[in-house]
Amino acid sequence: ALSFSAMEMAERHRRSSNGREAKAPALALYRAMTSFASPFLHLYLCWRRVRGLEHPVKWQERLGHASLPRPPGPLLWFHAVSVGETMAAIPVIRHCILMRPSLNILFTTSTVSSYILLQRVLPHAVLCQFVPIDTPYAVENFLSYWRPEAGIFMESELWPNLLLASSRKGMTLALLNARMSIRSFERWMVHIAKPLAAEMLSRFSLIAPLSTKEAVHFQILGASPNVIHYAGNLKYALEAIDDVDAMIIQLKTELSGHCVWIAASTHTGEEDVIASVHKDLRKSFPNVVTIISPRHPERGHQITTKLRQQGFVVAQRSCGDHVASGTDIYVLDSIGELRMLYHISPIAFVGGSLFSGLAGHNLAEAASAGCAVLTGPYIGHFSEMVLELQRLSPVSIQQVSGKDELLSVLQELFGDAERLKIRREAARWASGILANGVITRVWALLDLFVMRVAFGK
């Protein structure tokens, strides 16, 4: 009876949302502006393609022009903007294939790096395209061609034209791992924007927030409490690594006998801090090797050149370099290999966190691999992840204030094997507890509020 009531409520919510159109001035203004800007956005996409920021062949998918045939039958659409959100969606997609094998699945993303990663990790039958830019023309092209019955969006993807047009066409919509930065929340709270936010959020049949705080933010902006259901954080639900590159296996051999740590997802300026820490570590641990994995791999050559100019011996992944005697730093400038490196590095510092204005990156990957996990003071919504891990085990993760504390903690861990072992075991255990049952709970909500409504039992 409870399941039927929930499904009936979701169907009524979808129908009532579809029959309503926003009266918010912001929506009319947004539509007018994006319509007017369409030709200029086309030119902007061409400029980005020249710079390598859009796919050289598939960039016109951003204008809603499909490059693959739509298969016959019902279609479920997943969308994730970039690599982190993409990896969080993959386990849900695999579970969906198991539970609803007759569905066609389309996955869209926004960035070239996530598209490249998807070619490796997506199940074979899943279609992959770039999401259209949020103009009426591109959105209409995309939706008219693919005609999905349901759309599942990851984290914070709120695009007015795309969401409202999807709802008008009768799609059942869900937002998983839903979050909103403080900056975004404050922008949507502005008087002219809040009715538009409320209109978009009212179109979702399910919102699964990352935390209670996020749930409150969505309700303040106009989401119905009836569609908000907590299921856990999908970023803990990591799949096992089955296919390890031969070069990574070789790297593990080359690193044996060294003190190894990795600085992951670093941003501009953080590599200078990491290099300085490495220089000081060498005084106590002359065999230390630091792995730097920049958030944007295309910066790898620039980072390598700068480090070599500073006198460091650097090996670069994209050039096929090996770690040799005397190697200081290994630059991992590749896509989709960071998790493999976590498994061969006992200590991980997760970057994007040392300077004001940054907002951290996923800590669960390093924790689940059994790294002693460190991160900086500026971690945005990942502060919730730190609290969740520390509630289970205070030593599972540690924030450092800057270069001096990072150096101090690394010296302690490299100098005390027992302490390092305890930290690694705590991180793996805590992340495992938080991962337990997440996919099952998310699927139960999707099945009830989305699948049965859009596709039937």
C-alpha positions, -999 to +999 in steps of 0.1 A: +000+000+000+029+024+008+046+017-025+014+022-044+007+055-025+042+068-033+040+058-070+006+075-073+019+106-056+048+107-080+025+104-110+002+131-097+032+153-091+045+148-126+011+155-142+005+186-121+040+199-129+036+193-167+004+212-167+019+243-152+042+269-168+063+293-150+051+329-146+084+340-132+098+370-151+133+354-147+122+325-170+109+348-198+141+368-195+163+337-194+146+322-225+149+355-244+185+359-235+195+323-244+176+326-277+193+358-286+227+344-276+224+312-296+245+324-326+272+338-303+272+305-283+277+286-315+308+308-323+320+303-287+317+265-291+339+268-323+364+288-303+365+262-275+369+234-301+400+252-316+414+254-280+407+217-274+380+223-248+353+207-270+355+174-288+370+179-323+344+157-340+314+154-317+312+191-307+280+196-327+262+174-302+264+205-280+239+220-304+216+191-300+226+173-332+229+136-325+257+115-339+241+081-330+208+065-341+181+063-315+172+027-308+136+017-308+118+013-275+118+032-241+148+053-233+162+063-199+185+094-199+213+099-173+233+132-172+264+141-153+285+172-159+321+159-154+343+131-141+333+130-104+296+130-111+301+105-139+318+080-117+290+083-091+264+075-117+281+043-132+271+019-104+235+031-106+235+025-144+249-010-139+222-018-114+196-004-137+207-027-165+204-057-141+169-047-129+155-032-162+174-049-190+148-040-217+155-002-213+177+017-237+201+040-217+216+073-229+243+090-209+253+126-215+281+147-202+296+182-206+334+178-206+358+161-230+377+144-200+345+128-188+336+117-223+370+100-227+365+083-194+331+071-203+344+052-233+363+031-208+338+026-180+303+027-196+286-007-201+288-015-238+251-011-246+249+024-231+248+053-256+270+083-249+266+119-262+274+154-252+246+173-235+232+203-254+240+238-243+210+254-226+194+273-255+159+266-267+171+256-301+197+231-289+175+216-262+146+212-286+169+194-311+181+171-284+148+162-268+129+158-301+155+134-314+161+112-283+125+114-268+135+100-233+107+089-210+127+097-179+158+118-170+182+113-140+205+142-133+235+141-110+243+165-082+237+202-092+226+203-129+199+229-129+195+243-164+161+261-169+155+254-206+166+218-204+147+209-173+115+227-181+114+215-217+120+179-205+091+183-180+068+198-207+074+167-229+062+145-201+095+132-187+098+119-152+128+136-136+151+128-107+181+145-091+206+122-074+234+131-050+217+165-050+238+194-037+241+231-041+271+252-032+266+281-008+274+305-036+248+289-059+222+288-031+227+325-025+224+333-062+191+314-065+178+331-034+179+365-052+144+378-055+141+375-093+158+341-095+140+323-067+107+317-086+127+302-114+145+278-090+112+268-075+098+261-109+127+239-118+127+220-085+089+215-087+095+193-118+114+166-100+096+135-089+126+126-067+154+146-051+180+125-032+202+150-013+237+145-001+228+157+034+201+172+057+216+206+050+212+202+013+176+190+018+168+222+037+183+243+009+162+226-017+131+230+003+138+267+009+141+272-028+108+255-034+112+218-037+083+198-023+092+178+009+073+149-005+100+143-033+130+147-010+144+113+002+179+107+016+197+075+005+234+082+011+263+095-010+269+077-042+305+087-043+312+060-017+298+033-040+329+026-059+333-003-083+362-027-081+390-020-105+392-050-130+415-038-158+448-024-146+471-009-172+504-027-177+523+006-171+506+010-137+517-025-128+552-016-138+551+016-119+541-003-087+573-023-091+594+008-098+581+024-066+588-005-043+613+005-017+604+041-019+584+064+005+555+072-018+527+097-014+503+112-040+489+147-043+457+142-062+434+166-082+458+195-077+450+230-091+473+258-103+495+269-075+491+238-054+519+220-073+543+247-060+533+238-024+537+201-031+571+206-046+582+226-016+570+199+007+588+172-013+620+192-011+618+193+027+608+156+029+639+146+010+660+158+039+646+131+062+635+106+036+659+107+007+641+079-012+607+098-012+588+099-045+559+123-048+531+116-074+513+147-086+480+141-104+466+174-117+428+179-118+432+189-154+456+165-171+463+189-200+484+209-175+508+180-172+534+193-196+534+227-181+538+213-146+566+190-157+585+217-174+583+240-144+594+213-119+624+204-141+634+241-143+634+241-104+659+212-105+636+182-098+639+149-116+605+144-131+588+114-148+557+121-169+530+095-174+518+108-208+553+106-222+558+070-210+585+079-185+596+054-158+606+060-122+643+055-120+669+059-093+669+096-083+633+104-096+617+130-074+582+135-088+559+114-110+533+135-129+502+115-136+487+135-164+462+109-176+424+103-174+408+075-154+440+062-137+439+081-104+421+053-085+447+028-096+474+051-082+456+053-049+460+016-045+498+018-048+503+049-026+499+046+012+493+083+017+470+106-004+466+144-002+434+154-020+440+188-036+417+216-048+417+225-011+448+246-002+436+280-014+405+301-007+381+299-036+387+261-041+361+236-030+379+202-026+374+169-044+361+134-038+379+119-007+361+085-008+382+071-036+414+075-016+398+063+016+383+031-001+418+023-015+432+023+020+452+055+018+459+076+049+438+106+036+448+142+040+431+173+025+433+211+029+410+236+047+389+247+017+367+217+007+332+231+001+305+205+003+331+178+009+331+189+045+301+167+049+322+137+038+349+146+062+324+147+091+308+114+080+342+096+079+354+112+112+322+103+130+330+066+123+367+070+129+385+102+139+417+091+123+402+081+090+409+115+074+427+147+084+425+183+073+458+203+072+459+240+074+487+244+048+522+236+037+538+234+072+511+211+087+511+189+056+549+185+059+546+177+096+519+150+091+538+134+062+569+132+084+550+116+112+534+090+089+566+081+070+584+079+103+558+057+121+548+026+102+522+015+129+505+049+129+504+048+091+488+013+092+461+024+116+453+055+095+450+034+064+428+007+080+405+034+095+400+051+061+392+018+043+368+007+071+349+040+074+344+044+037+332+008+035+306+013+061+293+044+043+292+026+010+272-003+023+237-004+008+238+030-010+230+015-044+202-006-030+186+024-013+190+047-044+175+021-067+146+015-043+138+052-046+143+054-084+122+023-089+093+038-069+093+074-079+107+072-115+108+038-131+073+026-123+059+060-132+078+064-165+080+027-177+054+008-156+060-022-134 
